């Protein structure tokens, strides 16, 4: 039995468009065992829309990688997927599924792909590296492309709580990118470059007082506001009541805030009040923490001892769970 765990992720984090990402302790899990006939089961988030067939993204990704590397299809088996990551909410659901599929296929490859190779492949499939880098490496990541390669710097995530405001409507990545301009004023580009540098300085210094300014953005959030009613009100309200950072999670519509633990309850109450003003369809409010671990694969008995040779994390610790707050 193979047990794979991949964390959710939040990307951009204000000024870090298509470059910053952070793993969240909100996992997608897969269980796979060999069998003569393929079987698929989907549980949790997306169970009503993700096909219980070979067309699900986890299996499609695994099949594609295995065929490309070996010329043969994936071994037949029973695959169960259980996700706690809401679909199309800016929390890396597709990135987690892609990474899970790559990790699954990688267990059958010899030699196995390294983390760097998995990241390159995942970026090709996802289209941008921030979410998949966070899902593979865990913690906080800065990702960029250099000479056709995807590079990553991995940092310990901030020791802060993550309060997520998740609306009950979806925003597709295509729609969110469609509202962005093809060019921006040089002043806006400089503005974001300065604040992205401040984000990295804050991580190196572990100084979360810098995040309020580091998270300000002019490249994507102002244009996406039309797709996320109440976005600016949520960001402003969170910052006014003590959050260290607030911004759109990925392409939205989730708004993510980073908060000192002692201020989390106060900020949560404000977010709850504002969110229900702008989301008559309802919202989910989650209190989670960053995931310090990226993609993990726990193997059965004998194979567990060879885990150290794999190109990804094989720790068996449980992700810290999330709790609703109201």
Order of alpha helices (4+ residues) and beta strands (2+ residues): beta-beta-beta-alpha-beta-alpha-alpha-alpha-beta-beta-beta-alpha-alpha-alpha-alpha-alpha-beta-beta-alpha-beta-beta-alpha-beta
